[in-house]
């Protein structure tokens, strides 16, 4: 009887705990659904009312911290002290819940990006994208694509911004969501504005205007600025009207820049200066600030105020230098391209591994079947097999007796094996060098290359142009493999822009590298 009572109590305990866990999970799902419907305040209130002592499983803890991070970001924006997603990421990495892992990466990424850490932020959002691609969650994919388009646009990486804006538009169409379509069209128009493609800008501005009722007032201000830019030269009055509407709703430096240019053409010099001052006081956009200073300099030249023009020119150079130094530090486009390449290579490896494992399984099954058939149907060959084994044993023994009398032959055989091993190693170096050469030819970079990679590349390049490599190795005072690689790129007719991309260096570094190589030339 005592044992029965203990067993009954244990069963009741299991049922009660299971119900509590079930209720906790249901509560978290409810909070999640509130977030989907943008009821963030209600979600946060419910989260705060959950005692931590009632969260007993790792799964519920990970879910709780994920929802908490999302609520905090929506309500308060980025927070340097918020590490809620760390536990969620660690847990979901060990599961197959790609959707929640993508969300955890996403909110950690946008938090980092908006805390002035674009590199980390972009990489985390790219990881979110990779996981989201494994799901059917269109809303999640759209959120990620839209953010990547926006952040790339902020960094003036127009090609990447355009790529993700188009992805966001396609998903919005699948969702049949007019508001999200309108925003995606605005991002596409902005990308074409940065690229200077007026024809495409016109197409998407007009398409976006047809859905402008779905935009917020702030988003309309950005759209009106694009309209002003579109008509700046063809119809200044229409452009001016739209720009004034944009400035009245949500003033932006870009709006003021175009407006000031129109005022200057109208000979409204005083008003143009006032608008320029407004734009410069905002001091939020380096490219627009440079554009404003250029316009002011042009005006000063036309008014023959050369002293002011020279001062503005110095300011332009200084700001350009700071902007490109910052852009080189961030390398937003490069890190995304590198991540995409690594992801593609990883997927290929996984696919190949799956194919190999599948093939091995098929082979094992076939071998097993053949072995079974052999066991069942080939007993008559048993004696023949035994005879063959005896023959092999006698042959091996005879060979051992012969080799014991020919020690020189044995040494020669060992030498041949060493030579073959050297050939094998050399072929590996050339194969690696060929792979690196083709990677560079196809737009790759050396950012993650080691010293051995440069050496392997040059070993392969010797097969293509041995005299040139020999000249660099003997005609100069101990050039490093990296410097010789630089010389090879120039020898291959790559221009400075291409070399910057390939080696991940600045224009100043190219000049200094070229100078150092020349200084090492032997007389």
VENRA-V926837 format. One line per field, one symbol per residue. ss: DSSP state (a for helix, b for strand, c for the rest). phi: phi as a letter, one per 40 degrees, with the letter a starting at -180 (. if undefined). burial: b if it has 9 or more other ideal C-beta (glycine too) atoms within 8 Angstrom, else e. Layout:
BEGIN
ss = ???
phi = ???
burial = ???
END
This chain:
BEGIN
ss = caaaaaaaaaaaaaaaaaaaaaaaaaaaaaaaaaaacccaaaaaaaaacccaaacccaaaaaaaaaaaaaaaaaaacccccccaaaaaaaaaaccccaaaaaaaaaaaaaaaaccccaaaaaaaaaaaaaaacccccaaaaaaaaaaaaaaaaacccaaaaaaaaaaaaaaaaaaccaaaaaaaaaaaaaaaaaaccaaaaaaaaaaaaccaaaccaaaaaaaaaaaaaacccccaaaaaaaaaaaaaacccaaaaaaaaaaaaacccaaaaaaaaaaaaaacccaaaaaaaaaaaaaaaaacccaaaaaaaaaaaaaaaaaaaaaaaaacaaaaaaaaaaaaaaaaaaaaaaaaaaaaaaaaaaaaaaaaaaaaaacaaaaaaaaaaaaaaaaaaaaaaaaacccaaaaaaaaaaaaaaaaaaaaaaaaaaaaaaaaaaacccccccccaaaaaaaaaaaaaaaaaaaaaaaacbccccaaaaaaaaaaaccccaaaaaaaacccaaaaaaaaaaaaacbcc
phi = .ccccccccccccccccccccccccccccccccccdcgcccccccccccccccccbbccccccccccccccccccbgcacccbdcdccccccccbbccccccccccccccccdccgbddcdccccccccdccccbbccccccdccccccccccccfccccccdccccccccccccfbccccccccccccccccccgccccdcccccccdcbccccccccccccccccccccdccadccdccccccccccadbdcccccccccccccgccccccccdccccccfbbccccccccccccccccccgccccccccccccccccccccccccccfdccccccccccccccccccccccccccccccccccccccccccccbbcccccccccccccccccccccccccccbccccccccccccccccdcccccccccccccccccccgcbbdbccccccccdccccdccacdccccccbcbcfccdcccddccdcccgccccccdcccgbcccccccccccccccccc
burial = eeeeeeeeeeeeeeeebeebbeebbebbebbbebbeeeebeebbebbeebeeeebeeeebbbbbbbbbbbbbbeeeebbeebebbbbbbebbeeeeebbbbbbbbbbbbbbbbbbeebbbbbbbbbbbbbbbeebebbebbbbbbbbbbbbbbebebbbbbbbbbbbbbebbeebeeeebbbbbbbbbbbbbbbbeeeebbbebbebbbebbeebeeebbbbbbbbbbbbbbeeebebbbebbbbbbebeebbbbbbbbbbbbbeeeebeebbebbebbbebeebbebbbbbbbbbbebbbeeeeeeebeebbebbeebbebbbbbbeebbbbbbbebbbbebeeeeeeeeeeeeeeeeeeeeeeeeeeeeebeeeebeeeeeeeeeeeeeeeeeeeeeeeebeeeeeebeeeeeeeeeeeeeeeeeebbebbbebbeebeeebbbeeeeeebbbbbbbbbbeeeeebbbebbeebeebebebbbbbbbbeeeeeeebbbbbbbebeeebeebbebbeebbee
END
